[in-house]
Amino acid sequence: MALPAGMPDTDRVLIDEVDDDILTVTLNRPDTRNALSASLIQDLHQTFEAIAYDRTTRVVILTGAGKGFCSGADTVGDGSSAPGADGTGPTVTAFAYQEFLAALHERMTRSRKPIIAAVNGAAVGGGFSLSLACDIRFAAESARFGAIFITKGVSACDMGTSYFLPRLVGASRSMELMLTGRIFDAAEALDMGLVLDVVPDGQVVDRALETARLIRANAPLATWMTKETMWQSIDAPSLRHALDLENRTQIMCSGTGEIREAFQAFNEGRTPSWRGL
């Protein structure tokens, strides 16, 4: 499998093939615990845009190089700025960065491909919200999480945290985490349902890969529609809206012929051969 066209030509993000249709995306600024500079955010935008429209990629695993997943915003800076912010004042510069990073989280949620976070080390601030924007999360024993924005004198409602976190762990737990800004470990993240499993350090990508392979065994369009429909149903104003969306999605997926192939493969005792998107 060739890497999707349009990938950034940079060493800030490392793209590796796993099997023929699973990619690992590794944040590669280990000296800053993979802090989110504007240039790194740009690379991630470009990476996830290319992946979203690549028909051969089925699942993405997101992780960090070195000892941390992502330490959040780059407070030192690498001289880069968000698009359109060059030469602007501090307020415009900061707001452009804020929107640029927030748009990345939205791009990840809207991606056609399931994204699994393999969290190694710290995932705090913007790194925490980055993990929340993934569809599934696994953690190494060294993983640490925290919505630490409030400890820096700003709102804890940042980068989609106030949207994602209550949907994952409930309103009361989210409020406590966001109002205190405390750091919590992988065991607590597992207990509250934020991550699905905790494994020894060095094994979290392999653990994510186990689930990625189970996902890619299913039909591509069915996978895309399941991710998209679930996210939309979470926001559905009523059961009726969710049912209507599900009904239309099922009929659309049925029209591809994949369901006939699935039943035929079952009757013949073989693995289905999906046509693809």
Buried (B, 14 or more C-beta within 10 A) or exposed (E): EEBBEEBBEBEBBEBEBBEEBBBBBBBBBBEBBBBBBBBBBBBBBBBBBBBBBBEBBBBBBBBBBBBBBBBBBBEEEBEBBBEEBEEBEEEBBBEBBBBBBBEBBEBBBEBBBBBBBBBBBBBBBBBBBBBBBBBBBBBBBBBBBBBBBBBEEEEBBBBBBBBBBBEBBEEEBBBEBBEBBBBBBBEBBBEBEBBBBBBEEEBBBEBBBEBBBEBBEBBBBBBBBBBBBEEBBEEBEEEEEBEEBBEEBBEEBEEBEBBEBBEEBEEEEEEBEBEEE
